[in-house]
């Protein structure tokens, strides 16, 4: 039987039998390469699994091509975003495990078994690009900065923050689905959310060839969004990692200003008072944020949020 266990009927409906693995492929105008990806996936010995292609408003026949090659297809009526397609796939998937991969040819089906082999030991397994697999020096440099920031926030060595090639338990991912943006920055969000929640992550080196077609990422627009995502998730799950350095900066500047003015003029200036008070306020905001983050984690850890049934 082919890799996907979805059996279409004459009217296009599908059986809803339980499967172990759901392969979710978000795609927009990937008609030039989606067929080859699906054929390679079907040739792998993956056991009971389904292949789910989420068409994000394509106008090049991507959905029809995917359907003809045996995939279960869900269409967005218009372009919503890559992250939105991932969320749609997660909501409709029937597998206990979910493999997420792009439809542009960069994520090789040949690397899927390497990721699946690690899934029982970790909550998330990510295919990490090597330096040769980066799309240009500017993308490589940006990813290095993102990885460094994420490593600081999570206190865990991040090898590839923006890789969308990963295996996760569906139940774990659904805990954070409302936090995922509709854009390409969803991998950064789910990675930081997993790590700050105490879930284990494993990086597996993979080679990613050049994509088929044109990239939909924009270096400045999406790069700024990635940075803001890191800061936002840090304030959600580890606010002290954001507030404490800023508070220390203002407090240190205020004390240094006060000491300098006191030694030179014998005065306590308004600037010193402003910097010190600002540092104290930021520190107190960090404490409040830590309490809010603790309450959020307590809610996410309740038994009803950990149900593994899709």
HELIX and SHEET records of a PDB file:
HELIX    1   1 UNK A   34  UNK A   43  1                                  10    
HELIX    2   2 UNK A   62  UNK A   68  1                                   7    
HELIX    3   3 UNK A   82  UNK A   92  1                                  11    
HELIX    4   4 UNK A  109  UNK A  111  5                                   3    
HELIX    5   5 UNK A  112  UNK A  116  1                                   5    
HELIX    6   6 UNK A  131  UNK A  133  5                                   3    
HELIX    7   7 UNK A  137  UNK A  154  1                                  18    
HELIX    8   8 UNK A  170  UNK A  174  1                                   5    
HELIX    9   9 UNK A  177  UNK A  179  5                                   3    
HELIX   10  10 UNK A  186  UNK A  196  1                                  11    
HELIX   11  11 UNK A  219  UNK A  237  1                                  19    
HELIX   12  12 UNK A  240  UNK A  264  1                                  25    
HELIX   13  13 UNK A  270  UNK A  300  1                                  31    
HELIX   14  14 UNK A  303  UNK A  305  5                                   3    
SHEET    1   A 7 UNK A  72  UNK A  76  0                                        
SHEET    2   A 7 UNK A  49  UNK A  56  1                                        
SHEET    3   A 7 UNK A  19  UNK A  27  1                                        
SHEET    4   A 7 UNK A  95  UNK A 100  1                                        
SHEET    5   A 7 UNK A 166  UNK A 169 -1                                        
SHEET    6   A 7 UNK A 124  UNK A 129 -1                                        
SHEET    7   A 7 UNK A 201  UNK A 206  1                                        
END                                                                             
